Amino acid sequence: MSDSKPRQAPPGASYKAAGVDIDAGDEAVRLIAPLARTASRPEVRGGIGGFAGLFALGKYREPLLAAGSDGVGTKLAIAQAMGVHSTIGIDLVAMCVDDVVVCGAEPLFLQDYIAIGKVEPELVASIVSGVAEGCIQAGCALLGGETAEHPGMMQPGQYDVSATAVGVVEASQVLGPERVRAGDVVIGMASSGLHSNGYSLARHVLLERAGLPLEGQLEELGTTLGEELLTPTRIYARDCLELANECEVHAFCHVTGGGLAGNLARVIPHGVTARVNRGAWTPSQIFRTIQSLGQVSQEEMEKTFNMGIGMVAVVAPGDRDRALAILAARHVLAMEIGTVGEAEDGSAPVVLSGTHPGY
């Protein structure tokens, strides 16, 4: 007779054992809800927690909805390496709303999506706090979103973010290349730094090739490398809307991946050329540091980074001074960086000339 004990059945499988903690997700929602309420508008109907966000469009004669979706790329790697998650949401909002405003649309609301290896409520709330702050800066509502736990695909502490912003513009007021004409003035608005583009090259040069520590102080930057790299993207939405309301703006250009020339070309019609003078502005030091340490060519820098200009307005010549005064009053560093003229045979839509001061 055997004295062995009967084998016990293994515990039943569960979602939590598989890596998804619904309770943690509920706690994250509880922490997020008050953040969303800080970034609202009168048109919002309902609240966080429903299956869909509701927004009253209001009265328009011929409304056109504008939508833009984006993420923040490998800037996330810097945030995760430093354990600083409260500003990356500002970058996320900026990348979406400043694409939407380019056509003249007012950003109305934004919805975010967070994919994360393990839901840590405080971490998720920190990310969303930045999203809410970005929405406040942009004047739009945070209408909801989704947090998805991806065990087995992402490690705890790893996450990715994306969002979609929706805006509205009267059909008669849509801005774009159809309005641009010879004689227009090109006004550049200064960026706050790298914004959210080119981080794969920046990380390769600064962290891999140069071996610089994120926590190390760089004298030429006046701050640590990590703090510089996490400087939030400037949000221009309200500034652009004010310009469009007060001046004859023909087009805006959000300078992201592809650089100033690559993005400005998207709003320059056939038959004219935007001639931009690099001598009109000085890029911030981080661009010089990357170019110097990585021995990066000027051409490569200009097609990868914003090089100090984050948004461009193409305005009627008679409104040049007024546009610059409005931006100055709104504490936006801005300057005339070029003009639009008749195209010469074979000329590119955008021609850069000169050199940046100090380069």
C-alpha positions as CSV (number, residue, x, y, z in Angstrom):
1,M,0.0,0.0,0.0
2,S,1.4,3.3,-1.0
3,D,1.6,6.2,1.5
4,S,1.9,8.9,-1.2
5,K,-0.5,11.8,-1.0
6,P,-3.0,12.4,-3.9
7,R,-1.7,15.0,-6.3
8,Q,-3.4,18.4,-6.0
9,A,-4.7,20.1,-9.1
10,P,-2.8,23.2,-10.1
11,P,-4.6,26.5,-9.5
12,G,-6.8,27.6,-12.3
13,A,-5.4,30.1,-14.8
14,S,-6.3,33.7,-14.4
15,Y,-5.8,37.0,-16.3
16,K,-3.7,38.3,-13.4
17,A,-1.4,35.2,-13.5
18,A,-1.0,35.8,-17.2
19,G,0.3,39.3,-16.5
20,V,-2.8,41.5,-16.7
21,D,-4.0,43.2,-13.5
22,I,-7.5,44.5,-13.9
23,D,-7.5,45.9,-10.4
24,A,-4.3,47.9,-11.2
25,G,-6.0,49.2,-14.3
26,D,-9.0,50.3,-12.3
27,E,-6.8,52.1,-9.9
28,A,-5.0,53.9,-12.8
29,V,-8.4,55.1,-14.1
30,R,-9.2,56.4,-10.6
31,L,-6.0,58.4,-10.6
32,I,-6.4,59.6,-14.1
33,A,-10.0,60.9,-13.9
34,P,-9.2,64.1,-11.9
35,L,-6.4,64.9,-14.3
36,A,-8.7,64.7,-17.3
37,R,-11.2,67.0,-15.6
38,T,-8.4,69.7,-15.4
39,A,-8.1,69.5,-19.2
40,S,-11.7,70.0,-20.3
41,R,-13.9,72.4,-22.3
42,P,-17.6,73.4,-22.0
43,E,-18.4,71.2,-25.0
44,V,-17.4,68.0,-23.3
45,R,-20.3,65.7,-22.4
46,G,-20.0,62.9,-19.9
47,G,-16.7,62.0,-18.3
48,I,-13.9,59.5,-18.2
49,G,-15.0,55.9,-17.9
50,G,-17.5,55.5,-20.8
51,F,-16.9,53.6,-23.9
52,A,-16.6,56.8,-26.0
53,G,-15.9,60.4,-25.3
54,L,-18.7,62.8,-26.2
55,F,-18.1,66.4,-27.5
56,A,-20.7,68.9,-28.8
57,L,-19.4,70.4,-32.0
58,G,-21.2,73.7,-31.8
59,K,-22.5,76.0,-34.5
60,Y,-20.5,76.2,-37.8
61,R,-21.7,77.1,-41.2
62,E,-19.6,74.5,-43.0
63,P,-17.4,72.8,-40.5
64,L,-14.5,70.6,-41.5
65,L,-13.0,68.2,-38.9
66,A,-9.2,67.9,-38.9
67,A,-7.5,65.0,-37.2
68,G,-3.9,64.2,-36.4
69,S,-2.3,61.1,-34.8
70,D,1.3,60.8,-33.6
71,G,3.6,59.5,-30.9
72,V,6.9,60.8,-29.5
73,G,9.3,58.2,-30.9
74,T,12.5,57.2,-29.1
75,K,12.4,60.2,-26.8
76,L,10.5,57.6,-24.6
77,A,13.8,55.8,-24.1
78,I,15.3,58.9,-22.4
79,A,12.2,59.3,-20.1
80,Q,12.3,55.6,-19.1
81,A,16.1,55.6,-18.5
82,M,15.7,58.7,-16.3
83,G,12.5,57.6,-14.6
84,V,10.9,60.9,-15.5
85,H,7.5,60.4,-17.0
86,S,5.6,63.6,-16.3
87,T,6.6,65.6,-19.4
88,I,6.4,63.1,-22.2
89,G,2.7,63.6,-22.4
90,I,3.3,67.3,-23.3
91,D,5.4,66.1,-26.2
92,L,2.6,63.8,-27.3
93,V,0.0,66.5,-27.3
94,A,2.3,68.9,-29.1
95,M,3.0,66.4,-31.9
96,C,-0.7,66.0,-32.6
97,V,-2.3,69.4,-32.0
98,D,0.3,71.4,-33.9
99,D,-0.3,69.2,-36.9
100,V,-4.0,69.9,-36.6
101,V,-3.6,73.7,-36.3
102,V,-1.5,74.0,-39.4
103,C,-4.7,74.0,-41.6
104,G,-6.2,76.6,-39.4
105,A,-8.2,74.2,-37.3
106,E,-8.8,74.8,-33.6
107,P,-7.9,71.6,-31.6
108,L,-11.0,70.5,-29.7
109,F,-10.1,67.3,-28.0
110,L,-7.5,64.6,-27.8
111,Q,-7.5,60.9,-26.9
112,D,-4.4,59.0,-25.8
113,Y,-3.3,55.4,-26.0
114,I,-0.7,54.0,-23.6
115,A,0.7,50.5,-24.1
116,I,2.6,49.3,-21.1
117,G,4.4,46.2,-19.9
118,K,2.8,46.3,-16.5
119,V,0.2,48.7,-15.2
120,E,1.6,50.7,-12.4
121,P,-1.1,53.2,-11.5
122,E,1.3,55.9,-10.3
123,L,3.4,55.6,-13.5
124,V,0.3,55.8,-15.7
125,A,-1.0,58.8,-13.8
126,S,2.4,60.5,-14.2
127,I,2.3,60.0,-17.9
128,V,-1.3,61.3,-18.2
129,S,-0.5,64.3,-16.0
130,G,1.7,65.5,-18.8
131,V,-1.0,64.8,-21.4
132,A,-3.4,66.8,-19.3
133,E,-0.9,69.7,-19.0
134,G,-0.3,69.6,-22.8
135,C,-4.1,69.8,-23.4
136,I,-4.4,72.8,-21.1
137,Q,-1.6,74.5,-23.0
138,A,-3.3,73.7,-26.3
139,G,-6.7,74.7,-25.1
140,C,-8.2,71.3,-26.0
141,A,-10.0,68.7,-23.8
142,L,-8.5,65.4,-22.8
143,L,-11.6,63.3,-23.8
144,G,-10.4,59.9,-22.7
145,G,-8.1,57.2,-23.9
146,E,-6.9,53.7,-23.4
147,T,-4.3,52.0,-21.2
148,A,-3.3,48.5,-22.5
149,E,-1.2,46.1,-20.5
150,H,1.1,44.0,-22.7
151,P,2.9,41.4,-20.6
152,G,5.3,39.3,-22.6
153,M,5.7,42.0,-25.2
154,M,7.0,44.8,-23.0
155,Q,8.9,44.6,-19.7
156,P,7.6,46.3,-16.6
157,G,8.5,50.0,-16.8
158,Q,8.4,50.0,-20.6
159,Y,5.7,51.8,-22.4
160,D,4.7,53.5,-25.7
161,V,2.3,56.3,-26.2
162,S,0.3,57.7,-29.0
163,A,-2.7,60.0,-29.4
164,T,-5.2,61.5,-31.8
165,A,-6.2,65.1,-31.8
166,V,-9.4,66.4,-33.5
167,G,-10.1,70.0,-34.4
168,V,-12.5,72.0,-36.5
169,V,-12.2,74.8,-39.1
170,E,-14.7,76.6,-41.3
171,A,-14.3,75.4,-44.9
172,S,-13.8,79.0,-46.0
173,Q,-10.9,79.5,-43.6
174,V,-8.7,76.5,-44.4
175,L,-5.1,77.5,-44.7
176,G,-2.6,75.8,-47.0
177,P,-0.6,76.1,-50.2
178,E,-3.5,77.3,-52.2
179,R,-3.2,80.7,-50.4
180,V,0.5,81.1,-50.6
181,R,1.8,83.6,-53.2
182,A,4.9,85.5,-54.2
183,G,5.7,88.3,-51.8
184,D,4.6,86.5,-48.7
185,V,6.9,86.6,-45.6
186,V,8.1,83.5,-43.9
187,I,8.2,83.8,-40.1
188,G,9.9,81.3,-37.9
189,M,8.9,80.5,-34.3
190,A,11.8,79.2,-32.1
191,S,11.7,75.7,-30.8
192,S,12.4,74.7,-27.2
193,G,15.1,72.3,-28.3
194,L,15.0,69.0,-30.1
195,H,11.2,68.7,-29.6
196,S,10.3,65.0,-30.4
197,N,12.2,64.3,-33.6
198,G,15.7,62.9,-34.3
199,Y,16.2,61.2,-31.0
200,S,17.5,58.0,-32.6
201,L,20.4,60.0,-34.1
202,A,20.8,62.1,-30.9
203,R,21.0,59.0,-28.7
204,H,23.4,57.4,-31.1
205,V,25.8,60.4,-31.1
206,L,25.5,61.5,-27.4
207,L,25.0,58.2,-25.6
208,E,26.6,55.6,-27.8
209,R,29.4,57.3,-29.6
210,A,30.3,60.0,-27.1
211,G,29.3,57.9,-24.0
212,L,27.9,60.8,-22.2
213,P,25.8,60.0,-19.0
214,L,22.3,61.4,-18.9
215,E,22.8,62.6,-15.4
216,G,26.0,64.4,-16.3
217,Q,26.2,68.2,-16.3
218,L,27.2,69.7,-19.6
219,E,28.7,73.1,-19.2
220,E,27.7,74.3,-22.7
221,L,24.1,73.3,-22.1
222,G,23.8,74.7,-18.5
223,T,22.0,71.6,-17.4
224,T,22.3,67.9,-17.4
225,L,22.1,66.1,-20.7
226,G,19.0,64.2,-19.6
227,E,17.2,67.3,-18.6
228,E,18.0,68.9,-21.9
229,L,16.8,65.9,-23.9
230,L,13.6,65.8,-22.0
231,T,12.8,69.5,-22.5
232,P,9.1,69.4,-23.5
233,T,8.1,70.2,-27.1
234,R,6.7,73.7,-27.4
235,I,3.0,73.8,-28.2
236,Y,2.1,76.5,-30.7
237,A,-1.6,75.9,-31.3
238,R,-3.0,78.9,-29.4
239,D,-0.3,81.2,-30.9
240,C,-1.1,80.0,-34.4
241,L,-4.9,80.5,-33.8
242,E,-4.3,84.0,-32.5
243,L,-2.2,84.8,-35.6
244,A,-4.8,83.4,-38.0
245,N,-7.5,85.5,-36.2
246,E,-5.5,88.8,-36.3
247,C,-3.4,88.6,-39.4
248,E,-3.6,87.4,-43.0
249,V,-1.9,84.0,-42.6
250,H,-1.7,81.9,-45.7
251,A,-0.1,78.8,-44.3
252,F,1.5,77.2,-41.3
253,C,4.3,74.6,-41.2
254,H,4.9,72.3,-38.2
255,V,8.6,71.4,-38.3
256,T,9.0,67.8,-37.4
257,G,10.7,64.8,-39.0
258,G,12.2,65.9,-42.3
259,G,13.3,69.3,-41.0
260,L,12.5,72.8,-41.9
261,A,12.9,72.5,-45.7
262,G,11.2,69.2,-46.0
263,N,8.1,70.3,-44.1
264,L,7.9,73.9,-45.4
265,A,7.9,72.4,-49.0
266,R,4.5,70.8,-48.2
267,V,2.8,74.2,-48.1
268,I,4.7,75.9,-51.0
269,P,2.7,75.6,-54.2
270,H,4.1,75.1,-57.7
271,G,5.5,78.3,-59.3
272,V,7.0,79.9,-56.2
273,T,9.9,79.3,-53.9
274,A,10.4,80.0,-50.3
275,R,13.9,81.4,-49.8
276,V,15.1,81.0,-46.2
277,N,18.2,82.6,-44.7
278,R,19.9,80.6,-42.0
279,G,21.5,83.8,-40.7
280,A,18.1,85.0,-39.4
281,W,18.3,82.8,-36.3
282,T,20.7,80.9,-34.0
283,P,19.8,77.2,-33.1
284,S,20.1,76.3,-29.5
285,Q,23.3,74.7,-28.2
286,I,22.1,71.1,-28.2
287,F,22.1,71.1,-32.0
288,R,25.7,72.3,-32.1
289,T,26.7,69.7,-29.5
290,I,25.2,66.8,-31.6
291,Q,26.7,68.1,-34.8
292,S,30.2,68.5,-33.3
293,L,30.4,65.3,-31.3
294,G,28.9,63.2,-34.1
295,Q,30.6,65.0,-37.0
296,V,27.2,65.2,-38.5
297,S,26.9,67.0,-41.9
298,Q,24.8,70.1,-42.1
299,E,22.6,68.3,-44.7
300,E,22.0,65.4,-42.3
301,M,21.3,67.8,-39.4
302,E,18.7,69.8,-41.4
303,K,16.8,66.8,-42.6
304,T,16.7,65.2,-39.1
305,F,16.2,68.1,-36.6
306,N,14.1,71.3,-36.5
307,M,17.4,73.2,-36.1
308,G,15.8,75.8,-33.8
309,I,12.5,76.5,-35.7
310,G,9.5,74.6,-34.5
311,M,6.7,76.3,-36.4
312,V,6.5,78.5,-39.5
313,A,3.9,81.0,-40.5
314,V,3.6,82.3,-44.1
315,V,1.9,85.7,-43.9
316,A,0.9,88.5,-46.3
317,P,3.7,91.1,-46.5
318,G,1.5,93.8,-45.0
319,D,1.0,91.8,-41.8
320,R,4.7,91.0,-41.2
321,D,5.2,93.5,-38.3
322,R,1.8,92.8,-36.8
323,A,2.5,89.1,-36.8
324,L,5.8,89.5,-35.1
325,A,4.3,91.9,-32.5
326,I,1.5,89.4,-31.7
327,L,4.0,86.6,-31.2
328,A,6.3,88.8,-29.0
329,A,3.3,89.7,-26.8
330,R,2.6,86.0,-26.4
331,H,6.3,85.4,-25.4
332,V,7.1,83.5,-28.6
333,L,10.6,84.2,-29.9
334,A,9.9,84.7,-33.6
335,M,11.7,86.3,-36.6
336,E,11.4,86.8,-40.3
337,I,13.5,84.0,-41.8
338,G,12.7,84.3,-45.5
339,T,10.3,85.3,-48.3
340,V,8.3,83.7,-51.0
341,G,9.2,84.6,-54.6
342,E,8.6,83.5,-58.1
343,A,10.3,80.2,-58.8
344,E,13.2,80.0,-61.2
345,D,13.5,77.1,-63.6
346,G,14.4,74.0,-61.8
347,S,14.4,75.6,-58.3
348,A,13.3,73.6,-55.3
349,P,10.2,74.6,-53.3
350,V,12.4,75.7,-50.5
351,V,16.0,77.0,-50.8
352,L,18.2,77.5,-47.7
353,S,21.1,79.9,-47.8
354,G,23.6,81.5,-45.5
355,T,24.9,80.1,-42.2
356,H,23.6,80.2,-38.7
357,P,25.3,82.9,-36.5
358,G,28.2,81.3,-34.5
359,Y,28.3,78.2,-36.7
